[in-house]
Amino acid sequence: MGAREAFRQVGPDQFQVREGGGCLSFFGLPFFLAGIFVALIGVRVVPVTNAADVPAWAWPLISLMGLAFVVVGGGLMFGRRWITLDRVQGTISKRWGLLVPMRGETHNLRDYGAVVLRFEAGDSDTADRYPVLLKAKAGGADFALSTSTQYGASREGAAAVAKFLALPLVDASTDHESVIAADQVDATFQERLRAGDGQREEAVRPLRVQSQVRESGSGVEIVLPGPGFRRGSLIGLIVSVGLLTYVAPDLLRFFRQTSTPEAVQIVFFGVVALFLVLVPLRGVVNSAVLAARGRTVLKASAEGMVIEVREAWRVRTTRIAAADILGLDYGTVDTVLQASQRVTAQRGGQTGRTFTVPGKDGALPAWLLSGLRRLAKSKGILVKCRNGLVTLGAGLPDEEIRYLYVLVARALGGTEGRRW
């Protein structure tokens, strides 16, 4: 379900946020049908060939398993949630049900003072998410409206709610929060810069930079370094060749003892060499070519951005018009550490637990902070677009990231009529 379908105004003074249906229904259909089939087997409506071998106690268990699949699949197919914001009555009505509302609760809309767009990092099993919430005024619990794995969809929905309620939009999806007035939520980053809504920082060039910068009257061109040579690919090749060298004499001896045909030996060693030599060698060659040719060329001006990512064997070009750029931010090692501490504190507040940081006045000890800085990497420049987030220059030093951010922001702000 897209942002326009999930967030919509249903009346002059009512706004509704819906969840459920759409792709979830198609995802739940196989579970639902499989659950019905297994449940019918459990009640012996659908015969099975080995029914005589199934113990009596197993039939109820099979039925319960089928029922569990039916519940999960049915919830995905028919489960719905409606959140209705009524600015006249000042209420938030939250309802759940299967196709139609069945139960719900009501909250006071006047207890919330802003619309917040946050970022929740995923893990190996879940994707990153961007929840939209109403921020409580008196330090209470925030009210969750919706969540999506796409920044653009969540940003569009948050902007629609902020305009409807005439509340500021707090974009906390990156390390630096930005507060946007309700009447400016649809404005682009360039429009807000030209209106004076934003700080214009001075670009201080560090003594050492890894990128190449060329400024002109129409914008700026930045050549960002590539990832460099991956030593892990070379280690993998060495290990694979060493393993093949170690086991090859024993394999040849075994083939001689068993009088294995020579054609079979050639095919066998050819397949082994393919996986243990050629595949790792290809990775080493790609890594070496990428280290020599790989880089990212960023061109920014008042018209927008052109990003050329030059990989080992191809070039990918992305064009982002200024009208599609909603914000610009950067992430340094310091902001990464600060954001981690902030997320830990927020999770502690949600669970009712208090997290104490070792050190004087709750600050991290110098030795621990220094170690974390060595391990952490900067996020680079973050471009907030209508279609999502674009990251550039991740891993560069903090001073260089701030310098490049100022250059890009200044080029995007530009003046009317400038072209590349």
C-alpha positions in Angstrom: 0.0 0.0 0.0 1.5 3.3 -1.1 1.6 6.5 0.9 -1.3 8.0 -1.0 -3.5 5.0 -0.2 -2.3 4.7 3.5 -2.5 8.4 4.3 -5.7 10.2 3.0 -8.1 12.9 4.1 -11.6 11.3 4.4 -13.4 14.5 5.3 -13.1 18.2 5.8 -11.8 17.7 9.3 -10.8 14.1 9.3 -7.6 12.3 8.2 -7.2 8.6 8.1 -4.1 6.3 8.2 -4.7 2.8 7.1 -2.6 -0.3 7.3 -3.3 -3.8 6.0 -4.4 -5.2 2.7 -2.6 -4.7 -0.6 0.5 -6.8 -0.9 0.1 -8.3 2.6 -3.1 -10.0 1.3 -1.2 -11.8 -1.5 1.6 -12.7 1.0 -0.9 -14.2 3.4 -2.9 -16.2 0.8 -0.5 -19.2 0.6 -0.4 -19.4 4.5 -4.2 -19.3 4.6 -4.7 -22.0 1.9 -2.0 -24.2 3.3 -3.6 -23.9 6.8 -7.0 -24.9 5.5 -5.5 -27.9 3.7 -3.5 -29.1 6.8 -6.6 -28.6 9.0 -8.7 -30.7 6.7 -6.1 -33.4 6.9 -6.2 -33.2 10.7 -10.0 -33.7 10.8 -9.6 -36.5 8.2 -11.7 -34.8 5.5 -8.7 -35.0 3.1 -7.4 -38.6 3.1 -3.7 -39.4 3.2 -2.1 -42.7 2.0 -0.3 -43.4 5.3 -3.3 -42.6 7.6 -3.0 -46.1 9.2 0.5 -45.3 10.4 -0.4 -42.0 12.0 -1.0 -42.3 15.8 -4.3 -41.1 17.2 -2.7 -38.2 19.2 -1.1 -36.8 16.0 -4.4 -35.9 14.3 -5.4 -33.1 16.8 -1.8 -31.8 16.6 -2.0 -31.6 12.8 -5.3 -29.7 13.1 -3.8 -27.2 15.5 -0.9 -26.6 13.1 -3.3 -26.0 10.3 -5.3 -23.7 12.5 -2.2 -21.7 13.3 -1.5 -21.2 9.6 -5.1 -20.2 9.0 -4.9 -17.5 11.8 -1.6 -16.1 10.5 -2.7 -16.1 6.8 -6.1 -14.8 7.7 -4.6 -12.0 9.7 -2.4 -10.9 6.8 -5.2 -11.2 4.3 -8.1 -9.6 6.2 -6.4 -7.7 9.1 -6.8 -4.0 9.0 -6.0 -1.0 11.2 -7.6 2.4 10.9 -6.3 5.6 12.7 -8.6 8.6 12.3 -7.5 12.1 13.2 -10.4 14.5 14.0 -9.1 18.0 14.4 -12.6 19.4 15.3 -13.2 17.0 18.2 -9.5 16.8 19.0 -9.4 13.0 19.0 -7.4 10.1 17.7 -9.5 7.0 17.0 -7.6 3.8 16.6 -9.5 0.7 15.4 -8.6 -2.9 14.5 -10.6 -5.5 12.7 -11.0 -8.1 9.9 -12.1 -6.0 6.9 -14.3 -4.0 9.2 -13.5 -2.3 12.6 -14.1 -4.6 15.5 -12.4 -3.0 18.5 -10.5 0.2 19.3 -9.4 3.0 21.6 -9.5 6.8 21.6 -6.7 9.3 22.5 -6.6 13.1 22.9 -5.1 14.7 19.8 -4.2 17.9 21.8 -1.6 15.9 23.8 0.7 15.8 20.8 2.7 18.8 19.4 4.6 17.6 16.3 4.8 14.9 13.6 8.1 12.9 13.8 9.8 10.8 11.1 12.4 8.5 12.6 14.7 5.8 11.5 14.9 2.3 13.0 17.9 0.2 11.9 17.1 -3.3 10.9 19.2 -6.4 11.5 20.0 -9.6 9.6 16.3 -10.6 9.7 14.5 -7.3 9.3 14.9 -4.3 7.0 15.5 -0.7 8.0 12.2 1.1 8.8 11.0 4.7 8.9 8.1 5.1 11.4 5.8 8.1 11.5 4.7 9.2 15.0 2.9 12.0 16.8 5.3 13.5 19.4 3.8 13.9 22.9 4.0 17.3 24.5 4.5 16.5 28.1 7.2 13.8 27.7 4.6 11.0 27.4 4.7 8.1 24.9 4.7 9.0 21.3 1.8 7.8 19.2 2.8 5.5 16.2 0.9 6.2 13.0 2.6 4.1 10.4 5.9 2.6 9.4 7.5 1.8 6.1 10.8 0.4 4.7 10.8 3.3 2.2 11.9 6.8 3.3 10.0 8.5 0.5 6.7 6.9 1.4 7.1 7.7 5.1 8.2 11.3 4.3 5.2 11.8 2.1 2.8 10.5 4.7 4.3 12.5 7.5 4.1 15.7 5.4 0.4 15.1 4.8 -0.3 14.6 8.5 1.7 17.7 9.4 -0.2 19.8 6.9 -3.6 18.5 8.1 -2.9 19.1 11.8 -0.8 22.3 11.2 2.0 20.8 13.2 5.8 21.0 12.6 7.4 18.1 10.9 10.5 16.8 12.8 12.7 14.7 10.4 14.9 12.6 12.7 15.6 10.0 10.0 19.3 11.0 9.9 21.8 12.1 12.5 20.8 15.8 12.5 17.1 16.5 13.2 15.4 19.1 11.1 12.2 20.9 12.1 10.0 22.1 9.2 7.0 24.3 9.7 3.6 22.9 8.5 3.4 25.3 5.6 6.9 24.3 4.4 6.7 20.5 4.4 6.2 20.3 0.7 9.0 22.8 -0.1 12.2 21.4 -1.5 15.6 21.8 0.1 16.5 24.5 -2.4 13.3 26.5 -1.7 13.9 26.4 2.0 17.5 27.5 1.6 16.5 30.4 -0.6 13.8 31.4 1.9 16.4 31.6 4.6 15.2 28.5 6.4 18.6 26.9 7.1 22.1 27.8 8.3 24.6 28.6 5.6 27.9 27.3 6.9 31.3 28.3 5.6 33.3 25.7 3.8 36.6 25.2 5.5 38.9 22.9 3.5 40.8 20.4 5.6 44.6 20.2 5.2 44.3 16.7 3.7 41.4 15.5 1.6 40.8 12.2 -0.2 38.4 13.6 -2.8 38.9 16.0 -5.7 36.9 19.2 -5.8 36.4 21.5 -8.8 34.2 24.5 -8.3 32.7 26.7 -11.0 30.2 29.5 -11.3 27.4 27.0 -12.1 28.1 24.4 -9.3 30.6 22.0 -8.0 32.1 18.6 -9.2 33.4 16.2 -6.5 35.3 13.0 -7.3 35.0 10.7 -4.3 37.5 7.8 -4.0 36.5 4.2 -4.6 36.4 1.4 -2.0 40.0 0.4 -2.7 41.4 -3.1 -3.0 39.7 -5.7 -0.8 42.3 -7.8 0.9 39.8 -10.4 1.8 39.4 -11.5 -1.8 43.2 -12.2 -2.1 43.2 -14.1 1.2 40.3 -16.2 -0.1 42.3 -17.0 -3.3 45.4 -18.0 -1.4 43.4 -20.3 0.9 41.6 -22.0 -2.0 44.8 -22.6 -4.0 46.5 -23.9 -0.9 43.7 -26.3 -0.2 43.7 -27.6 -3.7 47.5 -28.0 -3.7 47.2 -29.9 -0.4 44.5 -32.4 -1.4 45.4 -32.8 -5.1 48.2 -35.5 -4.6 45.9 -37.6 -2.5 43.1 -37.3 -5.0 45.4 -38.4 -7.9 46.6 -41.4 -5.8 43.0 -42.4 -5.2 42.1 -42.1 -8.8 45.1 -44.4 -9.8 44.2 -47.0 -7.2 40.6 -47.1 -8.4 41.5 -47.0 -12.1 39.3 -44.0 -12.6 39.1 -43.0 -16.3 41.2 -40.1 -17.4 38.2 -38.2 -18.8 36.5 -38.4 -15.4 39.7 -37.1 -13.6 39.9 -34.2 -16.0 36.2 -33.2 -15.5 36.5 -33.6 -11.7 39.6 -31.4 -11.4 38.1 -28.9 -13.9 35.1 -28.4 -11.7 37.2 -28.2 -8.5 39.5 -25.7 -10.2 36.5 -23.6 -11.3 35.2 -23.2 -7.7 38.5 -23.1 -5.9 40.6 -21.1 -8.3 38.7 -19.3 -11.1 35.9 -18.0 -9.0 38.2 -16.5 -6.3 40.6 -15.3 -9.0 37.7 -13.5 -10.6 37.0 -11.8 -7.3 40.6 -10.6 -7.0 40.6 -9.3 -10.6 37.4 -7.4 -10.0 38.7 -6.0 -6.8 41.9 -4.9 -8.4 40.1 -3.2 -11.3 37.7 -1.6 -8.9 40.6 -0.2 -6.9 42.1 1.3 -10.1 38.9 2.6 -11.8 36.3 2.8 -9.0 35.1 6.2 -7.9 32.0 8.3 -7.6 31.6 11.6 -9.5 29.1 14.0 -8.0 28.0 17.1 -9.9 25.7 19.5 -8.0 24.2 22.8 -9.0 20.9 24.7 -8.7 19.4 22.2 -11.3 20.0 19.2 -9.1 22.6 16.4 -8.9 24.2 13.9 -11.2 25.9 10.9 -9.6 28.1 8.7 -11.6 29.3 5.5 -9.8 32.1 4.0 -11.8 32.5 0.4 -10.9 34.9 -2.2 -12.1 33.2 -2.9 -15.5 30.3 -0.4 -15.7 29.2 3.1 -14.9 25.8 3.8 -13.2 24.4 7.3 -13.5 21.7 8.7 -11.3 20.1 12.1 -11.9 18.2 13.8 -9.1 16.3 17.0 -10.0 16.4 19.9 -7.4 12.6 19.5 -7.2 13.0 16.0 -5.8 15.6 16.8 -3.1 13.8 17.4 0.2 16.8 17.6 2.5 20.5 17.3 2.9 22.4 16.0 5.9 25.7 14.4 6.8 26.8 11.7 9.2 30.2 11.8 10.9 31.8 9.4 13.4 30.8 11.7 16.2 27.2 11.9 15.1 27.1 8.1 14.7 28.2 7.7 18.3 25.7 10.3 19.5 22.9 8.8 17.6 23.7 5.3 19.0 23.6 6.7 22.6 20.3 8.5 21.8 18.7 5.3 20.5 19.9 3.4 23.5 18.3 6.0 25.8 15.1 6.0 23.8 14.8 2.2 24.0 15.6 2.4 27.7 12.8 4.9 28.2 10.3 2.7 26.2 11.2 -0.4 28.3 11.2 1.5 31.6 14.9 0.7 32.2 17.6 3.2 32.9 21.0 2.9 31.1 24.0 4.4 32.8 27.1 5.3 30.9 30.4 4.6 32.6 32.5 7.6 33.3 32.3 11.0 34.9 28.9 12.8 34.5 27.6 9.9 32.3 30.2 10.5 29.6 32.2 7.8 27.9 35.8 7.3 29.2 38.4 8.8 26.8 40.0 5.4 26.1 36.6 3.8 25.2 35.5 6.8 23.1 38.8 6.7 21.2 38.4 2.9 20.5 34.8 3.4 19.2 36.0 6.2 16.9 38.5 3.9 15.3 35.9 1.2 14.7 33.0 3.5 13.6 32.8 4.9 10.1 31.2 8.1 8.9 27.9 7.8 7.0 28.9 10.5 4.5 26.5 12.9 2.8 22.9 11.9 2.9 20.5 13.2 0.2 16.8 13.0 1.1 14.8 12.5 -2.0 11.2 11.8 -2.8 12.2 8.3 -3.8 14.5 7.5 -0.9 17.9 8.3 0.7 21.1 8.5 -1.3 24.4 8.1 0.5 27.7 9.5 -0.8 31.3 9.5 0.6 30.7 7.0 3.4 33.9 6.4 5.4 35.6 9.7 4.7 37.1 11.7 7.6 34.7 13.9 9.5 36.3 17.2 8.5 36.1 16.3 4.9 32.5 15.2 5.1 31.5 18.5 6.7 33.5 20.4 4.0 31.8 18.5 1.1 28.4 18.9 2.7 28.7 22.7 2.7 29.9 22.7 -0.9 27.0 20.6 -2.1 24.4 22.6 0.0 25.8 25.8 -1.4 25.7 24.5 -5.0 22.1 23.3 -4.6 21.0 26.6 -3.1 22.6 28.5 -6.1 20.8 31.4 -7.7 17.9 31.5 -10.2 18.8 30.5 -13.7 22.2 28.8 -13.1 22.9 25.8 -15.3 25.7 23.3 -15.6 
